[in-house]
Every structure is written in structure tokens, then in C-alpha cells.
Amino acid sequence: NRITFNRVFKNADLKYIYRPTSIEELLILSQEGRTSLPDPDLFGMNKNQTYLMIMSKIDLNGTLAAHALDEKKIQKKDVEVDDLIKFKDIKGNTKFFMPSDFAYTATANQDTSGMTKLEKMKRKILYKESEYYLFSGIPLKWLENQPTGDIVFDPIVELNFQPNNTEGYDNYLIYRENYSAYETYNAGSHSDLRVGRTYGNDFYIFRGLLKFDLSSIPTNVNIVSSILNLYAYYCSPYTGSTTIDIHKMNIYWEEGSQSYSPGKSNWHYRTQSDEWSQSGCQSGVDYESMVYATKTLTLSDDDSWIEFDIKDLTEYWVQNQSSNYGMMIKYQDDDVTITDNLHRYFRFYSSDATSNRPLLEVIYFEQETVTTYYVRDAAGNVIATYKR
């Protein structure tokens, strides 16, 4: 799924990587190319304000329009757009998009924390003679301060995971005081994910389970961001706030196929034959007690998308695919008795809903590595080098 055009430009390679949902284009400037760049002083330019730019022509064919992150349409003018650019048809549907551009050094670019250093590229769309041109660039000063190695431009990939009722994997566990039959209910094919607790003597507790298949993401990547989007279509009639936490599941569980009727998994069973360590999932055993993401919600969050930053959790899943058991979504204090006669729970759409299903947006990049091969003569002298 990769093809490289060596030295398509002077001292620069062009690489394409095909994925099921995207095509990634990388421009790789060699160390030789870095050292042969012209001196800005020769053109009367201030080196501290000079950028190395990459120019691309954008052909919209009269059927698409470019939109900035704030949804403003880009129309026949010059505009800076360092963030996401969406391309929409006349009906307003997003047909494709371009994430932010970044650059990094392919070798010797690790800081003491082990994280790769990225430089966000400056980006501008120019309109000239009825044509659109995209310019992306980095400051020459940044380039000069980089260690020896090839520079990789635009290494970002964005994948959206929004599985349907066939591919999705979610459920919620149900407890109802004084009505133990509900504890045997499964909601694996129900159209919502319920999270929280109700008031009263016959109170309910709902705990959501959700998993995404991330096997399409290579293990040798750096996750830039990972945002879980859940659509809240119903919230409890409580005028205060409800805090929802995300935990990592530590053990396998079955989704089940019931829609709020007896089946497994449920409050007591994680599979057809295996029980949870403790009914309802045990903290620190069935799921990690550590909170990976949290969000405090109010009535104003009803009928809207709720975002959770689960970058750390996604990094773990990508590096440990066999241990991806998904997440638990729970009201932070669902084990605390409610005394004010007000519910504290939300209903989110599940993967079995017809729209607004759970969405995971992952942005990552694959770090390019450069291997140098040396050809030596009989005396051991290097007579040729080859890089790939």
C-alpha cells in the first residue's frame, strides 16, 4: 500500500500511502537538499521571516467548496488556514478533508520524554487567475535548528471510526434495586447507551460499555489526538451537574444481541458463562480505577455531541491490540445514594442507532526512518551510499 518516487524533486522524495479511508502524501527532503537550499540573503530576504514553502494546486471542478474549521466558506480570496480544511458539495455534505500539516526530522528527533517533536506548518490558500493554490511551509530558522536527518512534511493521518449496528460493539449494564430481573437484561442491540443513576427506593444504575476496532492503525505510530464523540439525546431533569468518567476495561466481555431484555453480558455476567469479578464490574479488576477522561455535563448538554479526550487510552490500545477490551463509561458517583429526588443520568446514541452513532476521531503520524547502506571497495573505502 506504499509507493515512493525517488528524487521526484531535487534531493526530495515523494511517498504515497494508501489506506481504506485516506491517501497520505509525504514529501521527504534529504539532508543534501537541506544543505543546498539557497541563502535568503541573496534575495534580500530576512532569514528570520523566511519560510520553505510547498505549493499545490487545488482543483475543485466547480462542484466543491473549501471551508475553514469555523465552517466559513473560502471564496475567491487569500486566507490563512492552519487547521482542518473541509471540502463540501453544494448540499453542504463533507466529501473529503485535509488535516493540519506538520513536519519533523526523520532521525535523531526524540526529546528526553521520548515524544517526537512536531512543527505545525503555516498554511495559506491563495486565489489567483480563477485558481486556488495551497501553500504549506516551515520557518527556515526551525529547519536550521534541526539535527542532521531528512525532513518529512505532512505526515498526519486522520481516521474516523463510526461503526454501525453490524460493526459496532457496545452495551450497558443495568441494576434496579428490588427488581433483580433487570440485572439479567442485555442491551447489546439497543439504540442507546445509558449512563448514570436515578433517585428513589427503586433506583437504577446504568454503566456503558464501548469498544472500537483499531486494528487498522499501525503499531509504529505516534498518536497526535484521539477524541471520542457521544451524542447525548436525553439528560436527566437535574439542574446541577453530572460527571461522566471513562475507564479502561481489563477483561473480555460479550456485546450480546438483546434490546433491553434477558441476555448476556449483563450486570452479573460478562460472557455466556463467565461472571464479572463483582456484579456490575469491579473497579481495579474488571476495569481500571484510573480515570482516562472525564466530562461534567448539565442540562444544556442535552441534544448535542459530547467530546472526551482519550489520547492516552488510544495509545495503549494501538500498542496492545490484543488487550483492547474497550472502555467503561460511568457516572462518577453512581455508588452514592441520591437524596434530592433528581435523576443523574444521560442517554447517548449507540452503534445500533440510525444516526449520531459513537464516533472516534484519531489523528496520528507514522515516523519515517531512513536506513543508509554503504558500498565499500576491497580496501574498505566507501565508494557509494544508498538510502531508503
URMOJO-V729956 format. One record per residue. N is the residue number from 0. RES is the residue in three letters. PHI is phi in whole degrees, 0 to 359 (none if undefined). PSI is psi in degrees with one decimal (none if undefined). NEAR is the number of other C-alpha atoms within 8 Angstrom. Layout:
<<N	RES	PHI	PSI	NEAR> <N	RES	PHI	PSI	NEAR>>
This chain:
<<0	ASN	none	18.5	5> <1	ARG	229	144.7	7> <2	ILE	216	136.9	7> <3	THR	238	130.5	8> <4	PHE	257	103.4	8> <5	ASN	287	133.6	7> <6	ARG	51	43.7	9> <7	VAL	295	-29.4	8> <8	PHE	241	169.6	6> <9	LYS	298	118.0	6> <10	ASN	60	29.8	9> <11	ALA	216	139.0	13> <12	ASP	253	153.7	14> <13	LEU	240	125.5	13> <14	LYS	237	138.3	12> <15	TYR	242	136.0	11> <16	ILE	237	121.2	10> <17	TYR	265	134.1	9> <18	ARG	228	163.0	8> <19	PRO	304	-29.4	4> <20	THR	243	4.5	5> <21	SER	195	163.0	9> <22	ILE	238	125.6	8> <23	GLU	256	132.9	11> <24	GLU	245	123.8	10> <25	LEU	242	134.7	11> <26	LEU	251	124.3	11> <27	ILE	243	112.5	12> <28	LEU	268	121.6	12> <29	SER	287	166.5	12> <30	GLN	299	-37.4	10> <31	GLU	298	-39.7	7> <32	GLY	295	-36.5	11> <33	ARG	297	-44.9	8> <34	THR	285	-17.7	6> <35	SER	263	5.0	6> <36	LEU	295	140.9	6> <37	PRO	294	150.7	5> <38	ASP	282	123.3	6> <39	PRO	303	-27.4	10> <40	ASP	300	-28.9	8> <41	LEU	294	-19.3	7> <42	PHE	248	12.5	6> <43	GLY	71	27.9	6> <44	MET	255	146.5	9> <45	ASN	282	117.3	8> <46	LYS	299	-32.4	9> <47	ASN	288	-13.9	7> <48	GLN	241	15.8	8> <49	THR	259	139.3	10> <50	TYR	243	147.0	8> <51	LEU	270	116.0	8> <52	MET	249	147.5	8> <53	ILE	246	127.0	7> <54	MET	251	133.4	8> <55	SER	228	140.7	7> <56	LYS	271	134.5	8> <57	ILE	253	116.2	8> <58	ASP	254	105.9	6> <59	LEU	269	-4.2	7> <60	ASN	55	18.9	5> <61	GLY	73	1.3	5> <62	THR	249	-12.8	7> <63	LEU	236	156.3	10> <64	ALA	229	141.7	13> <65	ALA	272	138.9	11> <66	HIS	231	136.9	13> <67	ALA	283	176.7	13> <68	LEU	300	-31.8	10> <69	ASP	278	12.1	5> <70	GLU	73	5.1	6> <71	LYS	286	133.9	7> <72	LYS	286	135.7	8> <73	ILE	269	109.8	10> <74	GLN	234	111.7	6> <75	LYS	42	48.8	7> <76	LYS	203	164.1	8> <77	ASP	275	134.2	8> <78	VAL	209	141.2	8> <79	GLU	273	128.6	7> <80	VAL	221	84.0	11> <81	ASP	283	-17.7	10> <82	ASP	257	-161.2	9> <83	LEU	303	137.8	11> <84	ILE	243	123.7	13> <85	LYS	257	144.6	13> <86	PHE	243	116.3	12> <87	LYS	243	152.0	14> <88	ASP	275	-176.3	11> <89	ILE	293	-17.8	8> <90	LYS	270	-1.2	5> <91	GLY	88	7.5	6> <92	ASN	277	132.2	7> <93	THR	286	118.1	9> <94	LYS	268	-37.5	8> <95	PHE	198	171.9	7> <96	PHE	212	163.1	9> <97	MET	238	115.6	7> <98	PRO	292	175.9	10> <99	SER	299	151.6	12> <100	ASP	263	142.0	15> <101	PHE	225	163.6	12> <102	ALA	223	153.0	14> <103	TYR	202	164.9	12> <104	THR	272	132.2	12> <105	ALA	285	-17.5	13> <106	THR	226	150.1	10> <107	ALA	53	44.1	8> <108	ASN	241	28.0	10> <109	GLN	262	133.6	9> <110	ASP	271	-176.8	8> <111	THR	294	-20.1	5> <112	SER	271	-4.2	5> <113	GLY	85	1.9	6> <114	MET	270	139.0	7> <115	THR	287	138.2	9> <116	LYS	273	123.9	8> <117	LEU	248	144.1	7> <118	GLU	245	116.4	8> <119	LYS	289	128.6	9> <120	MET	278	144.1	12> <121	LYS	285	135.0	9> <122	ARG	226	138.8	12> <123	LYS	214	139.0	12> <124	ILE	257	125.9	13> <125	LEU	249	139.5	11> <126	TYR	249	117.5	11> <127	LYS	215	127.1	7> <128	GLU	52	48.7	4> <129	SER	66	18.3	6> <130	GLU	234	150.4	9> <131	TYR	256	137.6	12> <132	TYR	230	136.5	12> <133	LEU	254	124.2	12> <134	PHE	248	126.4	12> <135	SER	234	134.3	12> <136	GLY	206	166.9	11> <137	ILE	233	150.2	14> <138	PRO	294	138.9	11> <139	LEU	299	-31.5	12> <140	LYS	297	-39.1	8> <141	TRP	296	-42.1	8> <142	LEU	297	-42.4	8> <143	GLU	294	-28.4	6> <144	ASN	273	-1.7	6> <145	GLN	280	148.9	7> <146	PRO	292	167.4	8> <147	THR	301	135.7	7> <148	GLY	151	168.7	10> <149	ASP	284	148.6	12> <150	ILE	257	128.3	12> <151	VAL	255	126.8	14> <152	PHE	254	139.2	11> <153	ASP	61	58.8	11> <154	PRO	267	13.3	14> <155	ILE	275	140.5	13> <156	VAL	233	136.5	10> <157	GLU	239	125.3	10> <158	LEU	241	138.0	9> <159	ASN	247	125.7	8> <160	PHE	250	113.9	8> <161	GLN	218	73.2	10> <162	PRO	293	153.5	11> <163	ASN	266	-165.1	10> <164	ASN	291	-18.7	9> <165	THR	275	-42.5	6> <166	GLU	267	-20.4	6> <167	GLY	289	159.6	12> <168	TYR	216	96.9	10> <169	ASP	205	163.7	13> <170	ASN	192	167.1	16> <171	TYR	221	145.1	15> <172	LEU	267	143.9	17> <173	ILE	235	130.9	16> <174	TYR	233	134.0	12> <175	ARG	225	120.3	12> <176	GLU	297	135.1	9> <177	ASN	73	2.0	5> <178	TYR	225	77.2	8> <179	SER	295	-19.3	9> <180	ALA	301	-33.3	6> <181	TYR	295	-24.6	10> <182	GLU	289	-10.8	13> <183	THR	262	1.2	14> <184	TYR	283	144.4	16> <185	ASN	242	144.9	19> <186	ALA	232	31.3	14> <187	GLY	297	-24.1	13> <188	SER	244	17.8	11> <189	HIS	282	152.8	13> <190	SER	277	-0.2	10> <191	ASP	225	165.1	11> <192	LEU	244	118.4	13> <193	ARG	257	136.3	12> <194	VAL	221	128.0	16> <195	GLY	134	-158.0	14> <196	ARG	212	145.2	13> <197	THR	255	171.3	12> <198	TYR	264	179.3	15> <199	GLY	93	177.8	8> <200	ASN	289	-37.9	5> <201	ASP	263	51.9	9> <202	PHE	286	156.9	10> <203	TYR	253	152.3	11> <204	ILE	233	131.1	13> <205	PHE	238	132.4	14> <206	ARG	230	124.3	15> <207	GLY	271	144.5	14> <208	LEU	237	135.2	12> <209	LEU	210	137.4	11> <210	LYS	221	140.6	11> <211	PHE	244	139.6	9> <212	ASP	277	110.4	5> <213	LEU	252	19.3	8> <214	SER	294	-15.7	7> <215	SER	282	-10.8	5> <216	ILE	270	124.4	7> <217	PRO	299	153.6	7> <218	THR	282	-20.2	6> <219	ASN	265	48.4	6> <220	VAL	240	162.9	10> <221	ASN	250	120.6	10> <222	ILE	281	121.5	12> <223	VAL	276	-43.6	9> <224	SER	201	156.1	11> <225	SER	210	112.6	13> <226	ILE	243	122.4	12> <227	LEU	271	127.4	12> <228	ASN	246	120.3	12> <229	LEU	240	135.4	13> <230	TYR	264	115.9	13> <231	ALA	272	114.5	15> <232	TYR	252	-6.5	11> <233	TYR	209	132.4	9> <234	CYS	231	156.7	12> <235	SER	290	153.2	10> <236	PRO	283	65.7	8> <237	TYR	237	128.3	10> <238	THR	277	-7.9	6> <239	GLY	269	-137.7	6> <240	SER	231	156.8	9> <241	THR	231	122.8	11> <242	THR	263	122.6	11> <243	ILE	253	130.5	14> <244	ASP	246	151.0	13> <245	ILE	249	127.4	12> <246	HIS	238	153.9	14> <247	LYS	274	128.9	13> <248	MET	284	139.2	13> <249	ASN	255	-2.9	10> <250	ILE	214	152.6	8> <251	TYR	292	141.9	7> <252	TRP	217	151.0	8> <253	GLU	263	140.3	9> <254	GLU	293	-42.8	10> <255	GLY	83	170.1	12> <256	SER	230	12.9	9> <257	GLN	266	160.8	13> <258	SER	239	80.5	10> <259	TYR	64	52.2	8> <260	SER	207	167.6	9> <261	PRO	306	133.0	9> <262	GLY	170	179.1	11> <263	LYS	228	143.1	14> <264	SER	282	160.2	16> <265	ASN	207	-164.3	15> <266	TRP	301	-31.3	14> <267	HIS	257	-33.0	12> <268	TYR	243	137.7	13> <269	ARG	265	-24.3	15> <270	THR	226	-173.7	10> <271	GLN	298	-27.8	8> <272	SER	233	-12.2	6> <273	ASP	255	131.3	7> <274	GLU	273	157.4	10> <275	TRP	294	159.4	12> <276	SER	300	-30.6	8> <277	GLN	212	140.2	8> <278	SER	307	134.2	10> <279	GLY	87	1.5	12> <280	CYS	85	130.1	11> <281	GLN	263	127.1	11> <282	SER	296	135.0	8> <283	GLY	85	-8.1	7> <284	VAL	235	-71.2	9> <285	ASP	289	-33.8	12> <286	TYR	220	153.2	15> <287	GLU	290	138.9	12> <288	SER	288	-22.8	7> <289	MET	297	136.0	6> <290	VAL	268	120.6	9> <291	TYR	270	-25.6	11> <292	ALA	202	149.6	10> <293	THR	214	150.4	10> <294	LYS	211	130.9	8> <295	THR	262	121.6	8> <296	LEU	247	152.6	10> <297	THR	228	-178.3	11> <298	LEU	301	-29.0	12> <299	SER	292	-14.3	5> <300	ASP	273	-1.8	11> <301	ASP	295	141.3	10> <302	ASP	61	51.1	8> <303	SER	203	163.3	8> <304	TRP	280	134.4	9> <305	ILE	248	128.7	9> <306	GLU	255	136.1	8> <307	PHE	235	129.5	10> <308	ASP	275	106.1	9> <309	ILE	242	39.4	12> <310	LYS	303	-49.4	11> <311	ASP	298	-39.4	7> <312	LEU	293	-41.6	9> <313	THR	295	-40.2	10> <314	GLU	303	-42.9	10> <315	TYR	297	-47.1	8> <316	TRP	298	-41.5	11> <317	VAL	295	-39.6	12> <318	GLN	280	-18.7	7> <319	ASN	227	66.8	8> <320	GLN	302	-37.8	9> <321	SER	289	-13.9	4> <322	SER	254	16.1	8> <323	ASN	278	93.2	9> <324	TYR	256	11.6	11> <325	GLY	83	-156.4	10> <326	MET	225	157.7	12> <327	MET	255	137.1	13> <328	ILE	243	114.7	13> <329	LYS	218	152.6	13> <330	TYR	292	130.8	15> <331	GLN	304	-37.8	8> <332	ASP	243	43.0	6> <333	ASP	287	-8.9	10> <334	ASP	263	5.3	4> <335	VAL	259	130.1	5> <336	THR	296	131.5	6> <337	ILE	271	129.5	9> <338	THR	243	-1.7	7> <339	ASP	257	12.9	5> <340	ASN	60	34.1	7> <341	LEU	228	135.8	11> <342	HIS	292	156.1	10> <343	ARG	222	76.5	14> <344	TYR	204	155.1	14> <345	PHE	238	152.8	12> <346	ARG	244	122.2	12> <347	PHE	252	151.4	12> <348	TYR	291	142.5	17> <349	SER	259	-177.3	12> <350	SER	289	-10.6	15> <351	ASP	270	-1.5	14> <352	ALA	284	160.6	13> <353	THR	278	-16.6	5> <354	SER	205	168.3	5> <355	ASN	53	41.0	8> <356	ARG	287	161.1	15> <357	PRO	307	135.5	13> <358	LEU	231	130.1	11> <359	LEU	244	120.1	12> <360	GLU	254	113.9	13> <361	VAL	244	127.2	12> <362	ILE	244	128.2	12> <363	TYR	211	170.2	12> <364	PHE	219	148.0	11> <365	GLU	266	124.6	9> <366	GLN	283	121.6	9> <367	GLU	287	137.1	6> <368	THR	243	145.1	6> <369	VAL	243	122.7	9> <370	THR	254	129.6	6> <371	THR	254	128.3	8> <372	TYR	250	138.4	7> <373	TYR	246	136.5	9> <374	VAL	253	123.7	8> <375	ARG	242	152.6	10> <376	ASP	275	-175.8	8> <377	ALA	299	-26.6	5> <378	ALA	274	-1.9	5> <379	GLY	91	5.7	6> <380	ASN	279	138.9	7> <381	VAL	287	120.7	9> <382	ILE	248	-10.8	8> <383	ALA	197	152.4	7> <384	THR	230	152.5	9> <385	TYR	220	130.6	7> <386	LYS	244	143.9	7> <387	ARG	207	none	5>>
